[in-house]
Amino acid sequence: MRLANTWSFVGARLRDHKAQLRFCLRLTLAGLLAFAFAQLWSFPLRGLWAVLTAVIVTQMSVGGSLQATAEYVVGTLGGAIYASAVAVLVPHNTTPALAAVLALSIGPLALLAALNPRFRVAPFTAVIVLLVSNEFRQSPIESAIYRVLEVLLGGGSAIVVSLLILPERAHVRALDAAARILDRLAQVLSELLAGFTRQLEASTIARIQNEIGAAVAGFQGITADVERERLAHLAPEVDHGPLSRTLLRLRHDFVILGRAAVAPLPDPFARRLSPLLMRLGESAGDDLHSTVAALLSRRPPPSLEAVDAAFAAYAAEFAALRKEGITRTLESQEVERIFALGFALEQLHRNLADLQRCAMESARSPKQKGQKR
């Protein structure tokens, strides 16, 4: 029984980290493929730079590998051309002269890298071209050619492996990341709303905000890889921009809710609004979970009828409290928090409707043939 439980635990952990294990396999195979190809030519150091390039540019998704390879090749080409030109034009037979040539090569390329991130590998390439050429008694031009060829070989190996060996599409990763964000929002919404009925620790609110912020930032990075795959016709023609913007707006709604939830609502607001807030949190949480299922299965999301009813009930009760003039008996800080809560809920309602439209657009877009989830 203990052995069965162990295997079950290991199997669950492996399933939870399928993407990471696939990346591990692709990275290993990309390095081995580059090494194997490098043995067909007489590259210095047995193809060291081809293997290093394959390891560096292999990313979690195909789109990420394409972008990393393109930037690495552009930076290498620029650095190799410039460094070899400086080395040819400036004699460097002595150590001080070599240091001067290094300075002339690194300085301008460092400025170029600061102005354009695509060239961030250029200074590194210049150093390799100059020092390796001296070490192996090669001309700077010969060293530059070897460097560019090895980078092309390593980048090509990375792309081939990314496309053929358990390919991980950024489009699928984006949907999975969005699903995790929405699941987390559904979990913490009721927790934040509970702060209006009982005291929440400031550290708890900060932890929630940091988690959501990091997840949304990560999703925006993945959508950039999706766009590259779309340009290469490797992903469905679906634009994740609206979904990215909606997730960012939802994150802002939760920031406002967290700031307003630093203390419970005063009576009679707490007594009359708390049940409605709990109902609202449950309805919105259920809608977020349903939207997750809709996004992953590419089917239309459910109706917002229950969510609309919960928000309407809260708004009606809040309007009744205002009509009774109860807000006039409160301190200014309490009034500000109550109206901040109302504003955040109003924006949350609108953004949930936008999220439903994003899921609807995803369901309408054509599925990529042979796409694996």
Backbone hydrogen bonds, N-H to C=O, Kabsch-Sander energy under -0.5 kcal/mol:
donor,donor_aa,acceptor,acceptor_aa,energy
5,N,1,M,-2.3
6,T,2,R,-2.0
7,W,3,L,-2.5
8,S,4,A,-2.3
9,F,5,N,-2.3
10,V,6,T,-2.7
11,G,7,W,-2.8
12,A,8,S,-2.1
13,R,9,F,-2.2
14,L,10,V,-2.5
15,R,11,G,-2.2
16,D,12,A,-2.0
17,H,13,R,-1.0
18,K,15,R,-1.1
21,L,17,H,-2.3
22,R,18,K,-2.5
23,F,19,A,-2.1
24,C,20,Q,-2.1
25,L,21,L,-2.2
26,R,22,R,-2.7
27,L,23,F,-2.9
28,T,24,C,-2.0
29,L,25,L,-2.5
30,A,26,R,-2.6
31,G,27,L,-2.0
32,L,28,T,-2.2
33,L,29,L,-2.8
34,A,30,A,-2.3
35,F,31,G,-2.1
36,A,32,L,-2.6
37,F,33,L,-2.5
38,A,34,A,-2.3
39,Q,35,F,-1.1
40,L,37,F,-1.7
41,W,38,A,-1.3
43,F,38,A,-0.6
43,F,41,W,-1.5
46,R,43,F,-1.1
47,G,44,P,-1.2
48,L,44,P,-0.8
48,L,45,L,-0.5
51,V,47,G,-2.1
52,L,48,L,-2.6
53,T,49,W,-2.2
54,A,50,A,-2.2
55,V,51,V,-2.2
56,I,52,L,-2.5
57,V,53,T,-2.6
58,T,54,A,-1.1
59,Q,57,V,-0.5
62,V,168,E,-1.8
65,S,61,S,-1.9
66,L,62,V,-2.4
67,Q,63,G,-2.2
68,A,64,G,-2.6
69,T,65,S,-2.5
70,A,66,L,-2.3
71,E,67,Q,-2.4
72,Y,68,A,-2.3
73,V,69,T,-2.7
74,V,70,A,-2.4
75,G,71,E,-2.6
76,T,72,Y,-2.4
77,L,73,V,-2.7
78,G,74,V,-2.3
79,G,75,G,-2.6
80,A,76,T,-2.9
81,I,77,L,-2.3
82,Y,78,G,-2.2
83,A,79,G,-2.5
84,S,80,A,-2.3
85,A,81,I,-1.8
86,V,82,Y,-2.3
87,A,83,A,-2.6
88,V,84,S,-2.0
89,L,85,A,-2.1
90,V,86,V,-2.3
98,L,94,T,-2.5
99,A,95,T,-2.4
100,A,96,P,-2.1
101,V,97,A,-2.4
102,L,98,L,-2.5
103,A,99,A,-2.3
104,L,100,A,-2.5
105,S,101,V,-1.8
106,I,102,L,-3.3
107,G,103,A,-2.1
109,L,105,S,-1.1
110,A,106,I,-2.8
111,L,107,G,-2.0
112,L,108,P,-2.2
113,A,109,L,-2.5
114,A,110,A,-2.0
115,L,111,L,-1.8
116,N,112,L,-2.5
119,F,116,N,-2.2
120,R,117,P,-1.8
122,A,119,F,-1.5
125,T,121,V,-2.3
126,A,122,A,-2.4
127,V,123,P,-2.0
128,I,124,F,-2.0
129,V,125,T,-2.9
130,L,126,A,-2.3
131,L,127,V,-2.7
132,V,128,I,-2.5
133,S,129,V,-1.4
134,N,130,L,-1.4
135,E,131,L,-2.2
136,F,132,V,-2.6
137,R,134,N,-0.7
138,Q,133,S,-2.5
143,S,139,S,-2.5
144,A,140,P,-2.4
145,I,141,I,-2.3
146,Y,142,E,-2.3
147,R,143,S,-2.3
148,V,144,A,-2.5
149,L,145,I,-2.7
150,E,146,Y,-2.5
151,V,147,R,-2.1
152,L,148,V,-2.5
153,L,149,L,-2.4
154,G,150,E,-2.9
155,G,151,V,-3.1
156,G,152,L,-2.6
157,S,153,L,-2.2
158,A,154,G,-2.1
159,I,155,G,-2.2
160,V,156,G,-2.5
161,V,157,S,-2.3
162,S,158,A,-2.4
163,L,159,I,-2.1
164,L,160,V,-2.0
165,I,161,V,-2.7
166,L,164,L,-0.8
169,R,167,P,-0.7
173,R,169,R,-2.1
174,A,170,A,-2.7
175,L,171,H,-1.9
176,D,172,V,-2.4
177,A,173,R,-2.7
178,A,174,A,-2.7
179,A,175,L,-2.4
180,R,176,D,-2.1
181,I,177,A,-2.2
182,L,178,A,-2.6
183,D,179,A,-2.4
184,R,180,R,-2.2
185,L,181,I,-2.6
186,A,182,L,-2.4
187,Q,183,D,-1.8
188,V,184,R,-2.3
189,L,185,L,-1.7
190,S,186,A,-0.7
191,E,187,Q,-0.6
192,L,188,V,-2.7
193,L,189,L,-2.7
194,A,190,S,-1.8
195,G,192,L,-1.4
196,F,193,L,-1.7
197,T,194,A,-1.8
198,R,194,A,-1.9
205,I,201,E,-1.8
206,A,202,A,-2.4
207,R,203,S,-2.2
208,I,204,T,-2.1
209,Q,205,I,-2.3
210,N,206,A,-2.5
211,E,207,R,-2.3
212,I,208,I,-2.2
213,G,209,Q,-2.6
214,A,210,N,-2.4
215,A,211,E,-2.1
216,V,212,I,-2.5
217,A,213,G,-2.2
218,G,214,A,-2.2
219,F,215,A,-2.0
220,Q,216,V,-2.1
221,G,217,A,-1.5
222,I,218,G,-1.7
223,T,219,F,-2.1
224,A,220,Q,-1.0
225,D,221,G,-1.0
226,V,222,I,-1.9
227,E,223,T,-2.0
228,R,224,A,-1.5
229,E,225,D,-2.0
230,R,226,V,-2.3
231,L,227,E,-2.2
232,A,228,R,-1.5
233,H,230,R,-1.5
234,L,229,E,-3.7
235,A,229,E,-0.7
238,V,236,P,-2.5
240,H,238,V,-0.7
244,S,240,H,-2.6
245,R,241,G,-2.5
246,T,242,P,-2.3
247,L,243,L,-2.5
248,L,244,S,-1.9
249,R,245,R,-2.2
250,L,246,T,-2.5
251,R,247,L,-2.2
252,H,248,L,-1.8
253,D,249,R,-2.1
254,F,250,L,-2.1
255,V,251,R,-1.6
256,I,252,H,-2.2
257,L,253,D,-2.4
258,G,254,F,-2.5
259,R,255,V,-2.2
260,A,256,I,-2.1
261,A,257,L,-1.5
262,V,259,R,-0.7
263,A,260,A,-0.6
265,L,196,F,-3.0
269,F,266,P,-0.9
270,A,266,P,-1.8
272,R,268,P,-2.3
273,L,269,F,-2.9
274,S,270,A,-1.6
277,L,273,L,-2.6
278,M,274,S,-2.4
279,R,275,P,-2.2
280,L,276,L,-2.5
281,G,277,L,-2.7
282,E,278,M,-2.3
283,S,279,R,-2.5
284,A,280,L,-2.8
285,G,281,G,-2.4
286,D,282,E,-2.5
287,D,283,S,-2.1
288,L,284,A,-2.3
289,H,285,G,-2.3
290,S,286,D,-2.4
291,T,287,D,-2.3
292,V,288,L,-1.9
293,A,289,H,-1.9
294,A,290,S,-2.0
295,L,291,T,-2.8
296,L,292,V,-2.4
297,S,293,A,-1.9
298,R,294,A,-1.0
299,R,294,A,-1.8
308,D,304,L,-3.3
309,A,305,E,-2.2
310,A,306,A,-2.0
311,F,307,V,-2.5
312,A,308,D,-2.4
313,A,309,A,-2.2
314,Y,310,A,-1.9
315,A,311,F,-2.6
316,A,312,A,-2.4
317,E,313,A,-2.1
318,F,314,Y,-2.6
319,A,315,A,-2.3
320,A,316,A,-1.9
321,L,317,E,-2.1
322,R,318,F,-2.1
323,K,319,A,-2.3
324,E,320,A,-1.7
325,G,322,R,-1.6
326,I,321,L,-1.6
328,R,325,G,-0.9
329,T,326,I,-1.7
330,L,327,T,-1.3
335,V,331,E,-2.1
336,E,332,S,-2.4
337,R,333,Q,-2.0
338,I,334,E,-2.1
339,F,335,V,-2.4
340,A,336,E,-2.2
341,L,337,R,-2.3
342,G,338,I,-2.0
343,F,339,F,-2.4
344,A,340,A,-2.6
345,L,341,L,-2.4
346,E,342,G,-2.1
347,Q,343,F,-2.4
348,L,344,A,-2.5
349,H,345,L,-2.4
350,R,346,E,-1.9
351,N,347,Q,-2.6
352,L,348,L,-2.2
353,A,349,H,-1.5
354,D,350,R,-2.0
355,L,351,N,-2.4
356,Q,352,L,-1.9
357,R,353,A,-1.8
358,C,354,D,-2.1
359,A,355,L,-2.3
360,M,356,Q,-2.1
361,E,357,R,-2.5
362,S,358,C,-2.2
363,A,359,A,-1.9
364,R,360,M,-1.6
365,S,361,E,-1.5
371,Q,368,Q,-1.9
